[in-house]
Amino acid sequence: MGVPSLGCACAVCTSANPHDKRLRPSILVRWRETGIARSVVIDTGPDFREQALRAGISRVDAVFYTHAHADHILGMDDLRPLSFAAMRESGPIPLYAMPDTIAVLEKIFDYTFRPDATYINRARVALKPLEARSCVHGVEFVRIPVMHGEQPVSGFRFGRAAYLTDVSAIPDASFALLEGVEVLVLSALRHTPHPSHATLQQAQGWAERIGARQTWFTHIAHDLGHEETNRTLPAHMQLAHDGLSVPVSL
């Protein structure tokens, strides 16, 4: 829901620490390919426009979706101005998603995806089935299947980094796909159990098993204050914060 949470006056929601102000989770992966700056976004939540402005995004080469919940897809329409520029250069922006997520995107944004859509300023984007491995301008994105309660969702590995959000269970086969990861971004909602999200303790256990050099916890509820929580964690496992930038090996 983002932090501060609407209608809440808890210590975290009223904190003056800027790291306790959290937009909905999304990441930007940037690299250069033969001198050309490339950008891939994972999830376009309701705060995508604000995040894109802050990050100075001027182009998006592809979007990967983890799943179809509102906090991960509702900013899709804010791709429009970026998609107009992409269309002139290389065609519509590909949006990679599993079939259930594609169905939700088609329903919510029917004015964009309907075959007879006539809205002249609709986003120039193209829905693409998410495969086990997808290559975008020389970088391979590997789908990491995880569970979000009873719902299968997609995490992603790119090079020696991985991004897993909205996780309540990780199958053994997915741990195998994470071998050699050096930078891990992993959701950890709060201390108390939740039916479809990991607790901080559960996430720490998975992080230890994966063995990344550095783990950043994300998708954090207002139950976890940034500074006080980080003081209880080892240096190689910390809460992420909005605007965090981390170098990774692709």
C-alpha positions as CSV (number, residue, x, y, z in Angstrom):
1,M,0.0,0.0,0.0
2,G,3.0,2.3,0.2
3,V,4.4,4.0,3.3
4,P,3.0,6.2,4.9
5,S,-0.2,4.0,4.8
6,L,-3.4,6.0,4.4
7,G,-5.1,6.8,7.7
8,C,-2.2,5.5,9.8
9,A,-0.4,7.5,12.5
10,C,2.1,4.8,13.6
11,A,5.8,5.6,14.3
12,V,6.9,4.5,10.8
13,C,4.1,6.3,8.9
14,T,4.9,9.5,10.8
15,S,8.7,9.1,10.7
16,A,10.8,12.0,9.5
17,N,13.4,9.5,8.0
18,P,13.1,9.8,4.2
19,H,13.9,6.0,4.0
20,D,10.6,5.4,5.7
21,K,8.7,6.9,2.7
22,R,8.2,4.0,0.4
23,L,6.6,3.9,-3.0
24,R,5.3,0.6,-4.5
25,P,8.1,-1.8,-5.6
26,S,9.6,-1.7,-9.0
27,I,13.2,-1.9,-10.3
28,L,15.1,-0.4,-13.3
29,V,17.9,-2.4,-14.9
30,R,20.3,-0.3,-16.9
31,W,23.3,-1.2,-19.1
32,R,25.1,-0.2,-22.2
33,E,25.1,-2.2,-25.4
34,T,27.7,-1.1,-28.0
35,G,27.5,2.5,-26.7
36,I,23.7,2.5,-26.5
37,A,22.0,3.0,-23.1
38,R,19.4,0.2,-22.4
39,S,16.7,0.1,-19.8
40,V,14.4,-2.7,-18.6
41,V,11.7,-2.1,-15.9
42,I,10.3,-4.9,-13.7
43,D,6.7,-3.9,-12.8
44,T,4.9,-0.6,-13.4
45,G,3.0,0.1,-10.2
46,P,0.8,3.1,-9.5
47,D,3.9,5.1,-8.6
48,F,5.7,4.4,-11.8
49,R,5.5,7.9,-13.2
50,E,7.0,9.4,-10.1
51,Q,9.7,6.8,-10.0
52,A,10.6,7.2,-13.7
53,L,10.9,11.0,-13.3
54,R,13.2,10.6,-10.2
55,A,15.3,8.0,-12.0
56,G,15.6,10.1,-15.2
57,I,14.1,7.4,-17.4
58,S,14.0,8.6,-21.0
59,R,13.6,5.2,-22.7
60,V,12.3,1.7,-21.8
61,D,13.4,-1.3,-24.0
62,A,11.1,-3.8,-22.2
63,V,9.0,-4.4,-19.2
64,F,8.8,-7.7,-17.2
65,Y,5.8,-8.3,-15.0
66,T,5.9,-10.4,-11.8
67,H,2.1,-10.7,-11.5
68,A,-1.1,-8.8,-12.0
69,H,-1.9,-7.2,-8.7
70,A,-2.7,-3.5,-8.7
71,D,0.5,-2.4,-7.0
72,H,2.5,-4.0,-9.8
73,I,0.6,-3.1,-13.0
74,L,-1.5,0.1,-12.6
75,G,1.2,2.4,-13.9
76,M,1.4,0.7,-17.3
77,D,-0.4,3.6,-19.0
78,D,2.4,6.0,-18.0
79,L,4.6,4.2,-20.5
80,R,2.8,6.1,-23.2
81,P,5.2,9.0,-23.8
82,L,8.2,6.6,-23.7
83,S,6.4,4.3,-26.1
84,F,5.9,7.0,-28.7
85,A,9.6,7.6,-28.9
86,A,10.3,3.8,-28.9
87,M,7.8,3.3,-31.7
88,R,9.7,5.8,-33.9
89,E,13.0,4.0,-33.2
90,S,12.3,0.3,-33.0
91,G,8.6,-0.5,-32.6
92,P,6.3,-1.0,-29.6
93,I,7.7,-1.6,-26.1
94,P,7.5,-5.4,-25.4
95,L,5.7,-6.3,-22.1
96,Y,6.6,-9.8,-21.0
97,A,4.1,-11.5,-18.7
98,M,2.5,-14.9,-17.9
99,P,-0.9,-15.6,-19.5
100,D,-2.9,-14.7,-16.4
101,T,-1.2,-11.4,-16.1
102,I,-1.7,-10.7,-19.8
103,A,-5.4,-11.4,-19.4
104,V,-5.7,-8.9,-16.6
105,L,-3.7,-6.2,-18.5
106,E,-5.9,-6.7,-21.5
107,K,-9.0,-6.3,-19.3
108,I,-7.9,-3.2,-17.3
109,F,-6.3,-1.5,-20.3
110,D,-8.8,-2.7,-23.0
111,Y,-8.6,0.7,-24.7
112,T,-5.0,-0.1,-25.4
113,F,-5.1,-3.8,-26.3
114,R,-8.6,-4.4,-27.7
115,P,-8.2,-5.3,-31.4
116,D,-10.6,-2.6,-32.5
117,A,-9.1,0.0,-30.1
118,T,-9.4,3.5,-31.6
119,Y,-7.8,5.7,-28.9
120,I,-5.2,7.5,-31.0
121,N,-2.9,8.2,-28.0
122,R,-2.9,4.7,-26.6
123,A,0.4,3.3,-25.5
124,R,2.5,1.7,-28.2
125,V,3.2,-1.6,-26.3
126,A,3.0,-5.3,-27.2
127,L,2.1,-8.1,-24.8
128,K,4.6,-11.0,-25.1
129,P,4.4,-14.4,-23.4
130,L,7.0,-14.7,-20.7
131,E,9.3,-17.6,-21.5
132,A,11.7,-19.4,-19.1
133,R,14.5,-17.2,-20.6
134,S,14.1,-14.0,-22.5
135,C,16.9,-11.9,-24.0
136,V,16.7,-8.2,-24.3
137,H,19.6,-6.5,-26.2
138,G,22.2,-9.1,-25.1
139,V,21.0,-9.5,-21.5
140,E,19.2,-12.7,-20.5
141,F,16.3,-12.5,-18.0
142,V,15.6,-15.9,-16.4
143,R,12.1,-16.4,-14.9
144,I,12.3,-17.7,-11.3
145,P,9.0,-19.3,-10.3
146,V,7.9,-18.5,-6.8
147,M,4.6,-18.6,-4.8
148,H,2.6,-15.6,-3.6
149,G,0.2,-17.5,-1.3
150,E,-1.7,-19.8,-3.6
151,Q,-0.7,-17.8,-6.7
152,P,2.4,-18.6,-8.8
153,V,4.3,-15.4,-9.6
154,S,7.5,-14.6,-11.4
155,G,10.8,-13.5,-10.0
156,F,13.8,-12.7,-12.3
157,R,17.5,-13.3,-12.5
158,F,19.7,-11.2,-14.7
159,G,23.4,-12.0,-14.7
160,R,24.5,-12.4,-11.1
161,A,21.5,-10.5,-9.7
162,A,18.0,-11.6,-8.9
163,Y,14.7,-9.8,-8.0
164,L,12.0,-11.7,-6.1
165,T,9.0,-9.8,-4.8
166,D,5.7,-10.9,-3.2
167,V,7.1,-14.3,-2.1
168,S,5.7,-16.7,0.4
169,A,7.5,-19.8,-0.8
170,I,10.4,-20.7,-3.1
171,P,10.4,-24.1,-4.7
172,D,13.6,-26.1,-4.6
173,A,13.9,-25.9,-8.4
174,S,14.0,-22.2,-8.1
175,F,16.8,-22.2,-5.6
176,A,18.8,-24.1,-8.2
177,L,18.2,-21.2,-10.7
178,L,19.6,-18.8,-8.1
179,E,23.0,-20.4,-7.7
180,G,25.9,-17.9,-8.0
181,V,23.7,-14.8,-7.4
182,E,25.7,-12.1,-5.8
183,V,23.1,-9.4,-5.4
184,L,19.6,-10.4,-4.2
185,V,16.5,-8.3,-3.9
186,L,13.9,-10.2,-1.9
187,S,10.6,-9.2,-0.3
188,A,10.2,-9.2,3.5
189,L,6.8,-7.7,4.5
190,R,7.0,-7.5,8.3
191,H,7.7,-9.6,11.4
192,T,4.3,-11.2,11.9
193,P,3.1,-14.0,9.6
194,H,1.1,-13.2,6.4
195,P,-0.7,-15.7,4.2
196,S,1.0,-14.5,1.0
197,H,4.1,-12.7,2.0
198,A,7.4,-13.7,3.7
199,T,8.2,-12.4,7.2
200,L,11.6,-10.8,7.6
201,Q,12.8,-13.9,9.4
202,Q,11.7,-16.2,6.6
203,A,13.4,-13.9,4.0
204,Q,16.6,-14.0,6.0
205,G,16.6,-17.8,6.0
206,W,16.1,-17.9,2.2
207,A,18.8,-15.3,1.8
208,E,21.2,-17.4,3.8
209,R,20.4,-20.4,1.6
210,I,20.9,-18.5,-1.6
211,G,24.2,-17.0,-0.2
212,A,24.3,-13.7,-2.1
213,R,27.1,-11.3,-1.3
214,Q,24.5,-8.7,-0.6
215,T,20.7,-9.0,0.0
216,W,18.3,-6.1,0.0
217,F,14.8,-6.6,1.4
218,T,11.9,-4.9,-0.4
219,H,8.1,-4.8,-0.4
220,I,8.2,-3.6,3.2
221,A,5.1,-2.7,5.2
222,H,4.8,0.1,7.7
223,D,5.6,-2.4,10.5
224,L,9.3,-2.2,9.8
225,G,11.1,1.1,10.6
226,H,14.2,1.5,8.3
227,E,17.0,2.4,10.7
228,E,15.8,0.4,13.7
229,T,15.3,-2.7,11.6
230,N,18.7,-2.4,9.8
231,R,20.4,-2.3,13.2
232,T,19.1,-5.8,13.9
233,L,20.3,-7.2,10.6
234,P,23.8,-8.3,9.4
235,A,25.6,-5.8,7.1
236,H,25.1,-8.1,4.1
237,M,21.3,-8.1,4.6
238,Q,19.6,-4.7,4.8
239,L,16.3,-3.1,4.0
240,A,16.3,-1.4,0.6
241,H,15.0,2.1,0.2
242,D,13.5,4.2,-2.6
243,G,16.1,5.4,-5.0
244,L,18.7,2.7,-4.0
245,S,21.2,2.1,-6.9
246,V,23.3,-1.0,-6.9
247,P,26.0,-2.1,-9.4
248,V,25.5,-5.7,-10.7
249,S,27.3,-8.0,-13.0
250,L,25.2,-8.8,-16.2
